Amino acid sequence: MAIALAFFEKLLSFFCTLFGLVLGLIIVLICVDVALRDLSLGSLPWLIELSEYLMYAGTFLAAPWVLRQGNHVRVDMLFVALPKRLAVRLEQLVDLIGLGISLVLLYYGSAVVSDAWRTNMVAYKTWYVPEWLLFFAIPTSALLLSIEFVLRFLRVQGVVRDTYDVTDRASI
């Protein structure tokens, strides 16, 4: 299990690092495009399309890492105001809701990818890009988010076990 968790952590870090590098590349390419236009040497007409695809996919694929780090948007006022036992249970409820939403995204995202694959749909702006490739980030991210929500639930469950006497179930 430790090996699987370590692999999962590395996979999340890989996607996040890749997204950071992609953002850097987009910034450099925008600067190059501006310089080319300013010098009347042409432009990079495909850059906007590339930026759209990479920002979309990168945001989806980096989201599980952000969740793992606890850097997602979150309002802790309620959790701080509640008694610890209740706050922990509320945290678990939120994790279960997140898991449910992720599983819905996984199901429908997979259906969309499958349909785009079956019908050979192609997106065309500057490039011809198979739509299944564009949509693939959604079920991939949803799967990783689902795993992370389960891990979060279990980590909070560990806090419950460490904080309260396991024999005193009524207090949990």
LOVOBA-854238 format. One record per residue (C-alpha): residue number from 1; residue in one letter; z, y, x. Coordinates in pm, 1 decimal. Example, Ala and Ser with C-alpha at 12.3 -4.5 7.8 and 13.67 -1.06 7.14 Angstrom:
<atom><pos>1</pos><code>A</code><pz>780.0</pz><py>-450.0</py><px>1230.0</px></atom>
<atom><pos>2</pos><code>S</code><pz>714.0</pz><py>-106.0</py><px>1367.0</px></atom>
// end
This chain:
<atom><pos>1</pos><code>M</code><pz>0.0</pz><py>0.0</py><px>0.0</px></atom>
<atom><pos>2</pos><code>A</code><pz>80.5</pz><py>237.0</py><px>286.9</px></atom>
<atom><pos>3</pos><code>I</code><pz>-271.4</pz><py>187.3</py><px>425.2</px></atom>
<atom><pos>4</pos><code>A</code><pz>-427.3</pz><py>272.3</py><px>86.6</px></atom>
<atom><pos>5</pos><code>L</code><pz>-210.6</pz><py>584.6</py><px>56.3</px></atom>
<atom><pos>6</pos><code>A</code><pz>-302.1</pz><py>693.3</py><px>408.9</px></atom>
<atom><pos>7</pos><code>F</code><pz>-671.8</pz><py>640.1</py><px>330.8</px></atom>
<atom><pos>8</pos><code>F</code><pz>-635.5</pz><py>839.2</py><px>9.4</px></atom>
<atom><pos>9</pos><code>E</code><pz>-469.4</pz><py>1125.8</py><px>196.2</px></atom>
<atom><pos>10</pos><code>K</code><pz>-745.8</pz><py>1122.9</py><px>459.5</px></atom>
<atom><pos>11</pos><code>L</code><pz>-1013.2</pz><py>1120.7</py><px>188.0</px></atom>
<atom><pos>12</pos><code>L</code><pz>-858.1</pz><py>1424.2</py><px>18.4</px></atom>
<atom><pos>13</pos><code>S</code><pz>-829.8</pz><py>1603.0</py><px>352.4</px></atom>
<atom><pos>14</pos><code>F</code><pz>-1191.4</pz><py>1515.8</py><px>433.3</px></atom>
<atom><pos>15</pos><code>F</code><pz>-1320.9</pz><py>1670.0</py><px>110.2</px></atom>
<atom><pos>16</pos><code>C</code><pz>-1109.2</pz><py>1981.2</py><px>159.3</px></atom>
<atom><pos>17</pos><code>T</code><pz>-1217.0</pz><py>2024.0</py><px>521.8</px></atom>
<atom><pos>18</pos><code>L</code><pz>-1579.2</pz><py>1966.4</py><px>425.9</px></atom>
<atom><pos>19</pos><code>F</code><pz>-1552.9</pz><py>2231.7</py><px>153.6</px></atom>
<atom><pos>20</pos><code>G</code><pz>-1403.0</pz><py>2477.3</py><px>403.3</px></atom>
<atom><pos>21</pos><code>L</code><pz>-1689.1</pz><py>2414.5</py><px>644.6</px></atom>
<atom><pos>22</pos><code>V</code><pz>-1943.0</pz><py>2450.2</py><px>363.9</px></atom>
<atom><pos>23</pos><code>L</code><pz>-1790.7</pz><py>2784.7</py><px>263.5</px></atom>
<atom><pos>24</pos><code>G</code><pz>-1819.8</pz><py>2899.9</py><px>624.2</px></atom>
<atom><pos>25</pos><code>L</code><pz>-2182.3</pz><py>2785.3</py><px>635.4</px></atom>
<atom><pos>26</pos><code>I</code><pz>-2262.0</pz><py>2970.1</py><px>312.5</px></atom>
<atom><pos>27</pos><code>I</code><pz>-2107.8</pz><py>3289.4</py><px>453.2</px></atom>
<atom><pos>28</pos><code>V</code><pz>-2311.0</pz><py>3260.3</py><px>773.6</px></atom>
<atom><pos>29</pos><code>L</code><pz>-2631.1</pz><py>3190.6</py><px>579.5</px></atom>
<atom><pos>30</pos><code>I</code><pz>-2571.2</pz><py>3491.2</py><px>352.8</px></atom>
<atom><pos>31</pos><code>C</code><pz>-2531.3</pz><py>3708.7</py><px>662.2</px></atom>
<atom><pos>32</pos><code>V</code><pz>-2853.6</pz><py>3565.2</py><px>806.6</px></atom>
<atom><pos>33</pos><code>D</code><pz>-3034.2</pz><py>3627.3</py><px>476.2</px></atom>
<atom><pos>34</pos><code>V</code><pz>-2914.1</pz><py>3988.7</py><px>464.1</px></atom>
<atom><pos>35</pos><code>A</code><pz>-3021.5</pz><py>4042.2</py><px>825.8</px></atom>
<atom><pos>36</pos><code>L</code><pz>-3364.9</pz><py>3886.9</py><px>761.9</px></atom>
<atom><pos>37</pos><code>R</code><pz>-3417.6</pz><py>4109.8</py><px>458.7</px></atom>
<atom><pos>38</pos><code>D</code><pz>-3294.5</pz><py>4419.9</py><px>642.4</px></atom>
<atom><pos>39</pos><code>L</code><pz>-3531.4</pz><py>4351.0</py><px>930.2</px></atom>
<atom><pos>40</pos><code>S</code><pz>-3818.5</pz><py>4274.9</py><px>688.2</px></atom>
<atom><pos>41</pos><code>L</code><pz>-3851.7</pz><py>3925.3</py><px>831.9</px></atom>
<atom><pos>42</pos><code>G</code><pz>-3837.5</pz><py>3745.9</py><px>497.0</px></atom>
<atom><pos>43</pos><code>S</code><pz>-3549.7</pz><py>3582.1</py><px>318.4</px></atom>
<atom><pos>44</pos><code>L</code><pz>-3390.6</pz><py>3251.0</py><px>230.3</px></atom>
<atom><pos>45</pos><code>P</code><pz>-3491.5</pz><py>3212.8</py><px>-135.5</px></atom>
<atom><pos>46</pos><code>W</code><pz>-3319.3</pz><py>2875.2</py><px>-166.4</px></atom>
<atom><pos>47</pos><code>L</code><pz>-2980.1</pz><py>3011.6</py><px>-56.4</px></atom>
<atom><pos>48</pos><code>I</code><pz>-2856.6</pz><py>3106.6</py><px>-403.1</px></atom>
<atom><pos>49</pos><code>E</code><pz>-2936.1</pz><py>2761.0</py><px>-539.1</px></atom>
<atom><pos>50</pos><code>L</code><pz>-2772.7</pz><py>2591.4</py><px>-241.3</px></atom>
<atom><pos>51</pos><code>S</code><pz>-2464.2</pz><py>2811.2</py><px>-281.4</px></atom>
<atom><pos>52</pos><code>E</code><pz>-2437.8</pz><py>2727.8</py><px>-652.0</px></atom>
<atom><pos>53</pos><code>Y</code><pz>-2454.4</pz><py>2353.4</py><px>-591.8</px></atom>
<atom><pos>54</pos><code>L</code><pz>-2216.4</pz><py>2353.5</py><px>-297.2</px></atom>
<atom><pos>55</pos><code>M</code><pz>-1958.6</pz><py>2580.6</py><px>-462.9</px></atom>
<atom><pos>56</pos><code>Y</code><pz>-1962.3</pz><py>2369.2</py><px>-777.8</px></atom>
<atom><pos>57</pos><code>A</code><pz>-1932.5</pz><py>2034.5</py><px>-599.5</px></atom>
<atom><pos>58</pos><code>G</code><pz>-1687.2</pz><py>2163.1</py><px>-341.1</px></atom>
<atom><pos>59</pos><code>T</code><pz>-1454.4</pz><py>2307.7</py><px>-602.1</px></atom>
<atom><pos>60</pos><code>F</code><pz>-1441.2</pz><py>1977.2</py><px>-787.1</px></atom>
<atom><pos>61</pos><code>L</code><pz>-1395.2</pz><py>1769.2</py><px>-471.5</px></atom>
<atom><pos>62</pos><code>A</code><pz>-1128.8</pz><py>1994.5</py><px>-317.4</px></atom>
<atom><pos>63</pos><code>A</code><pz>-921.3</pz><py>2012.3</py><px>-638.9</px></atom>
<atom><pos>64</pos><code>P</code><pz>-734.6</pz><py>1682.6</py><px>-577.2</px></atom>
<atom><pos>65</pos><code>W</code><pz>-625.3</pz><py>1806.7</py><px>-232.4</px></atom>
<atom><pos>66</pos><code>V</code><pz>-499.8</pz><py>2132.2</py><px>-385.5</px></atom>
<atom><pos>67</pos><code>L</code><pz>-305.5</pz><py>1933.2</py><px>-645.5</px></atom>
<atom><pos>68</pos><code>R</code><pz>-164.2</pz><py>1711.3</py><px>-370.4</px></atom>
<atom><pos>69</pos><code>Q</code><pz>-42.8</pz><py>2016.4</py><px>-178.9</px></atom>
<atom><pos>70</pos><code>G</code><pz>110.2</pz><py>2170.3</py><px>-491.2</px></atom>
<atom><pos>71</pos><code>N</code><pz>-102.7</pz><py>2482.6</py><px>-440.8</px></atom>
<atom><pos>72</pos><code>H</code><pz>-256.4</pz><py>2476.5</py><px>-785.3</px></atom>
<atom><pos>73</pos><code>V</code><pz>-179.5</pz><py>2743.6</py><px>-1043.8</px></atom>
<atom><pos>74</pos><code>R</code><pz>160.5</pz><py>2669.9</py><px>-1184.0</px></atom>
<atom><pos>75</pos><code>V</code><pz>438.7</pz><py>2857.3</py><px>-1360.1</px></atom>
<atom><pos>76</pos><code>D</code><pz>777.5</pz><py>2724.8</py><px>-1251.1</px></atom>
<atom><pos>77</pos><code>M</code><pz>999.1</pz><py>2955.2</py><px>-1457.3</px></atom>
<atom><pos>78</pos><code>L</code><pz>1056.6</pz><py>2691.7</py><px>-1724.0</px></atom>
<atom><pos>79</pos><code>F</code><pz>1122.1</pz><py>2415.3</py><px>-1469.9</px></atom>
<atom><pos>80</pos><code>V</code><pz>1379.0</pz><py>2631.5</py><px>-1290.3</px></atom>
<atom><pos>81</pos><code>A</code><pz>1555.7</pz><py>2730.9</py><px>-1612.3</px></atom>
<atom><pos>82</pos><code>L</code><pz>1594.3</pz><py>2374.9</py><px>-1744.2</px></atom>
<atom><pos>83</pos><code>P</code><pz>1859.0</pz><py>2126.3</py><px>-1633.1</px></atom>
<atom><pos>84</pos><code>K</code><pz>1724.4</pz><py>1910.0</py><px>-1350.3</px></atom>
<atom><pos>85</pos><code>R</code><pz>1701.6</pz><py>1592.4</py><px>-1558.7</px></atom>
<atom><pos>86</pos><code>L</code><pz>1499.6</pz><py>1766.0</py><px>-1828.5</px></atom>
<atom><pos>87</pos><code>A</code><pz>1284.1</pz><py>1949.7</py><px>-1573.7</px></atom>
<atom><pos>88</pos><code>V</code><pz>1199.3</pz><py>1618.8</py><px>-1405.7</px></atom>
<atom><pos>89</pos><code>R</code><pz>1101.6</pz><py>1462.6</py><px>-1738.1</px></atom>
<atom><pos>90</pos><code>L</code><pz>892.0</pz><py>1767.0</py><px>-1825.9</px></atom>
<atom><pos>91</pos><code>E</code><pz>722.1</pz><py>1739.3</py><px>-1486.3</px></atom>
<atom><pos>92</pos><code>Q</code><pz>638.3</pz><py>1377.4</py><px>-1562.5</px></atom>
<atom><pos>93</pos><code>L</code><pz>503.5</pz><py>1473.2</py><px>-1904.3</px></atom>
<atom><pos>94</pos><code>V</code><pz>279.5</pz><py>1734.8</py><px>-1744.7</px></atom>
<atom><pos>95</pos><code>D</code><pz>159.3</pz><py>1473.4</py><px>-1493.1</px></atom>
<atom><pos>96</pos><code>L</code><pz>78.9</pz><py>1232.8</py><px>-1778.0</px></atom>
<atom><pos>97</pos><code>I</code><pz>-116.0</pz><py>1504.4</py><px>-1960.8</px></atom>
<atom><pos>98</pos><code>G</code><pz>-304.8</pz><py>1581.2</py><px>-1638.6</px></atom>
<atom><pos>99</pos><code>L</code><pz>-375.9</pz><py>1210.4</py><px>-1597.7</px></atom>
<atom><pos>100</pos><code>G</code><pz>-508.0</pz><py>1191.5</py><px>-1953.0</px></atom>
<atom><pos>101</pos><code>I</code><pz>-737.5</pz><py>1489.1</py><px>-1901.0</px></atom>
<atom><pos>102</pos><code>S</code><pz>-858.7</pz><py>1344.6</py><px>-1570.9</px></atom>
<atom><pos>103</pos><code>L</code><pz>-935.3</pz><py>1010.3</py><px>-1734.3</px></atom>
<atom><pos>104</pos><code>V</code><pz>-1135.3</pz><py>1185.0</py><px>-2008.6</px></atom>
<atom><pos>105</pos><code>L</code><pz>-1330.2</pz><py>1373.4</py><px>-1739.2</px></atom>
<atom><pos>106</pos><code>L</code><pz>-1382.6</pz><py>1046.0</py><px>-1553.6</px></atom>
<atom><pos>107</pos><code>Y</code><pz>-1516.7</pz><py>872.4</py><px>-1863.2</px></atom>
<atom><pos>108</pos><code>Y</code><pz>-1750.4</pz><py>1147.6</py><px>-1978.3</px></atom>
<atom><pos>109</pos><code>G</code><pz>-1849.8</pz><py>1248.1</py><px>-1625.3</px></atom>
<atom><pos>110</pos><code>S</code><pz>-1944.5</pz><py>888.2</py><px>-1549.7</px></atom>
<atom><pos>111</pos><code>A</code><pz>-2144.3</pz><py>871.4</py><px>-1874.3</px></atom>
<atom><pos>112</pos><code>V</code><pz>-2335.5</pz><py>1187.4</py><px>-1781.4</px></atom>
<atom><pos>113</pos><code>V</code><pz>-2406.6</pz><py>1059.4</py><px>-1429.2</px></atom>
<atom><pos>114</pos><code>S</code><pz>-2520.7</pz><py>724.9</py><px>-1569.4</px></atom>
<atom><pos>115</pos><code>D</code><pz>-2745.5</pz><py>893.0</py><px>-1825.9</px></atom>
<atom><pos>116</pos><code>A</code><pz>-2898.2</pz><py>1125.0</py><px>-1564.2</px></atom>
<atom><pos>117</pos><code>W</code><pz>-2958.1</pz><py>823.3</py><px>-1336.9</px></atom>
<atom><pos>118</pos><code>R</code><pz>-3117.0</pz><py>617.1</py><px>-1615.9</px></atom>
<atom><pos>119</pos><code>T</code><pz>-3346.3</pz><py>897.1</py><px>-1733.5</px></atom>
<atom><pos>120</pos><code>N</code><pz>-3435.5</pz><py>1023.2</py><px>-1385.2</px></atom>
<atom><pos>121</pos><code>M</code><pz>-3350.4</pz><py>1380.4</py><px>-1481.4</px></atom>
<atom><pos>122</pos><code>V</code><pz>-3433.3</pz><py>1636.6</py><px>-1214.9</px></atom>
<atom><pos>123</pos><code>A</code><pz>-3305.7</pz><py>1993.4</py><px>-1183.7</px></atom>
<atom><pos>124</pos><code>Y</code><pz>-3568.6</pz><py>2229.1</py><px>-1055.2</px></atom>
<atom><pos>125</pos><code>K</code><pz>-3519.2</pz><py>2584.8</py><px>-937.2</px></atom>
<atom><pos>126</pos><code>T</code><pz>-3626.8</pz><py>2611.2</py><px>-576.2</px></atom>
<atom><pos>127</pos><code>W</code><pz>-3568.1</pz><py>2244.7</py><px>-497.4</px></atom>
<atom><pos>128</pos><code>Y</code><pz>-3607.4</pz><py>1927.0</py><px>-696.9</px></atom>
<atom><pos>129</pos><code>V</code><pz>-3259.3</pz><py>1773.0</py><px>-713.5</px></atom>
<atom><pos>130</pos><code>P</code><pz>-3171.8</pz><py>1459.4</py><px>-910.0</px></atom>
<atom><pos>131</pos><code>E</code><pz>-2921.4</pz><py>1564.2</py><px>-1175.6</px></atom>
<atom><pos>132</pos><code>W</code><pz>-2704.3</pz><py>1255.7</py><px>-1122.0</px></atom>
<atom><pos>133</pos><code>L</code><pz>-2640.8</pz><py>1382.5</py><px>-770.7</px></atom>
<atom><pos>134</pos><code>L</code><pz>-2530.4</pz><py>1720.3</py><px>-905.5</px></atom>
<atom><pos>135</pos><code>F</code><pz>-2302.0</pz><py>1564.4</py><px>-1166.7</px></atom>
<atom><pos>136</pos><code>F</code><pz>-2154.2</pz><py>1300.9</py><px>-933.7</px></atom>
<atom><pos>137</pos><code>A</code><pz>-1878.6</pz><py>1537.9</py><px>-815.0</px></atom>
<atom><pos>138</pos><code>I</code><pz>-1720.3</pz><py>1539.1</py><px>-1162.6</px></atom>
<atom><pos>139</pos><code>P</code><pz>-1629.3</pz><py>1169.0</py><px>-1197.2</px></atom>
<atom><pos>140</pos><code>T</code><pz>-1547.7</pz><py>1148.3</py><px>-826.1</px></atom>
<atom><pos>141</pos><code>S</code><pz>-1303.8</pz><py>1436.9</py><px>-857.1</px></atom>
<atom><pos>142</pos><code>A</code><pz>-1165.0</pz><py>1300.9</py><px>-1184.7</px></atom>
<atom><pos>143</pos><code>L</code><pz>-1095.9</pz><py>964.3</py><px>-1022.2</px></atom>
<atom><pos>144</pos><code>L</code><pz>-916.7</pz><py>1128.0</py><px>-729.0</px></atom>
<atom><pos>145</pos><code>L</code><pz>-722.1</pz><py>1355.4</py><px>-965.2</px></atom>
<atom><pos>146</pos><code>S</code><pz>-621.1</pz><py>1054.2</py><px>-1175.2</px></atom>
<atom><pos>147</pos><code>I</code><pz>-486.5</pz><py>876.1</py><px>-868.6</px></atom>
<atom><pos>148</pos><code>E</code><pz>-301.3</pz><py>1189.1</py><px>-758.6</px></atom>
<atom><pos>149</pos><code>F</code><pz>-143.8</pz><py>1238.5</py><px>-1102.8</px></atom>
<atom><pos>150</pos><code>V</code><pz>-18.9</pz><py>877.8</py><px>-1095.1</px></atom>
<atom><pos>151</pos><code>L</code><pz>123.3</pz><py>933.7</py><px>-746.3</px></atom>
<atom><pos>152</pos><code>R</code><pz>289.4</pz><py>1258.2</py><px>-860.1</px></atom>
<atom><pos>153</pos><code>F</code><pz>444.6</pz><py>1077.3</py><px>-1156.7</px></atom>
<atom><pos>154</pos><code>L</code><pz>578.0</pz><py>806.3</py><px>-926.2</px></atom>
<atom><pos>155</pos><code>R</code><pz>709.9</pz><py>1059.5</py><px>-673.6</px></atom>
<atom><pos>156</pos><code>V</code><pz>900.9</pz><py>1237.7</py><px>-951.0</px></atom>
<atom><pos>157</pos><code>Q</code><pz>1027.5</pz><py>898.0</py><px>-1069.5</px></atom>
<atom><pos>158</pos><code>G</code><pz>1159.1</pz><py>848.8</py><px>-714.9</px></atom>
<atom><pos>159</pos><code>V</code><pz>1345.0</pz><py>1179.3</py><px>-743.5</px></atom>
<atom><pos>160</pos><code>V</code><pz>1501.7</pz><py>1052.9</py><px>-1065.2</px></atom>
<atom><pos>161</pos><code>R</code><pz>1611.9</pz><py>731.1</py><px>-896.0</px></atom>
<atom><pos>162</pos><code>D</code><pz>1749.2</pz><py>916.3</py><px>-592.2</px></atom>
<atom><pos>163</pos><code>T</code><pz>1927.1</pz><py>1183.8</py><px>-795.5</px></atom>
<atom><pos>164</pos><code>Y</code><pz>2083.9</pz><py>978.9</py><px>-1071.4</px></atom>
<atom><pos>165</pos><code>D</code><pz>2270.7</pz><py>652.1</py><px>-1075.2</px></atom>
<atom><pos>166</pos><code>V</code><pz>2015.1</pz><py>385.5</py><px>-1170.5</px></atom>
<atom><pos>167</pos><code>T</code><pz>2278.6</pz><py>201.1</py><px>-1374.7</px></atom>
<atom><pos>168</pos><code>D</code><pz>2341.4</pz><py>509.4</py><px>-1588.5</px></atom>
<atom><pos>169</pos><code>R</code><pz>2015.2</pz><py>502.4</py><px>-1791.3</px></atom>
<atom><pos>170</pos><code>A</code><pz>2160.6</pz><py>720.4</py><px>-2065.1</px></atom>
<atom><pos>171</pos><code>S</code><pz>2176.1</pz><py>1018.5</py><px>-1827.5</px></atom>
<atom><pos>172</pos><code>I</code><pz>1804.8</pz><py>998.8</py><px>-1746.3</px></atom>
// end
